[in-house]
Amino acid sequence: MTKVSNRSQQLSLSPIRKLVPFADAAEARGTKVYYLNIGQPDIKTPPKAIQRLKETPIDILKYSPSSGINSYRKKLPKYFKRYGIQVVPEDIMITTGASEAIFLSLMAIMDIGDELIIPEPFYANYSGFAAMAGVKIVPVTSSIENNFALPPVHFIQEKITPKTKAILLCNPNNPTGYVYPRSVLEELSSIVKAKGIYLIIDEVYREFVYNDTPFCSGLELPGMKQEIVIVDSISKRYSACGARVGSIITRNHALLRAILKYAQFRLSSPGLGQILAEAAIDLAPTYLEEVTTEYDRRRQHLFARLSAIPKVICYLPEGAFYLFAQLPIDNADRFCQWLLESFSHEGQTVMLAPGSGFYASPGLGEKEIRIAYVLNTKDLDAAMDCLEIALAKYPGRD
Ligand SMILES: Cc1ncc(COP(=O)(O)O)c(C=O)c1O
């Protein structure tokens, strides 16, 4: 009798994807499903970048260098320079999406049993990467009453033990939309510097900031050559999730040398995706401005619709393209499954991500859901019609 590892048995399915079989079954019954469970935008991947990829002469699809295609690594500093950030190609490791960037960073920084502090709710896949690296997540809980702002930093400081090797932030935040002000990042950087630990910041949504607080990258924090590790990706920026191209940016070259060992074992990141990524750097800055304006429109629309539904608790997110709301229901896992299994309105329904999988603390998020505003306002409207009617009909309504 064969068995799977204890590690695999302890892993949970992703809250973002675990209900997919129910969505497939709903579609098989002819129900239209609005997918607001996953950060897969309906925005077109820039045609100019796709065209450049098509025009690239390719006779052998070779492995690329483990750190990334040289011309792409050399060009990336141009992208950062637009934001006033100075980096050199030697600070950059190209990865297979931000997903691999996070995993490789954890592998290079942490040993089995080490502790990683993360504000919760957090991007659910961090749990998976931590489990794969044998690392324990120590959560610091933020709450919907405060629009999921980071609790005062002394709460983080109190969690640091000799086993703590890093703090992991997502800025702008998935799933809450919170944007870390510069002052908070500076406070955190003093803490990590004093303790000799890392501050890993996942900045895959760095462009999508809608309020007046300007986005502050970890790369802008002065005197943090050793401690700061930035995770980046083209998945969201250029609506190119399938290209599977991300990066790690750090001025800590000893750390990059450690990461390179893992990168060599996996050979290389997708070459075709990197050609597309390199072409995207030449897009006019207006491309990203227009996309951000579109997400802002969706954000306002979603917030207006949700706020009008009785007993739904929500807030206007400041960044990324997610909203984490509390619903008047008994249990979000049951509700999200019910939406797909037992509900439809005019042949349509909506798929949402249940909240509990975004927390490390047991019992939290049971009435919360994450909504990704990745669909155009017309589709968002139809999805919100479904949600509103579903909440009125759901047998487990609070
Ligand atoms: C915060 C965050 N980090 C990382 C990822 C993974 O990105 P990639 O497609 O580059 O692996 C996502 C995807 O949704 C994300 O939201």
The ligand as an ORCA input file, in Angstrom:
! r2SCAN-3c Opt
* xyz 0 1
  C       0.398     38.604     -3.319
  C       0.718     37.632     -4.394
  N       1.946     37.133     -4.471
  C       2.263     36.234     -5.411
  C       1.339     35.782     -6.320
  C       1.753     34.800     -7.357
  O       2.131     35.477     -8.500
  P       2.784     34.772     -9.757
  O       1.705     34.563    -10.757
  O       3.787     35.753    -10.231
  O       3.408     33.494     -9.299
  C       0.037     36.279     -6.278
  C      -0.989     35.791     -7.211
  O      -2.147     36.018     -7.061
  C      -0.274     37.223     -5.290
  O      -1.498     37.733     -5.185
*
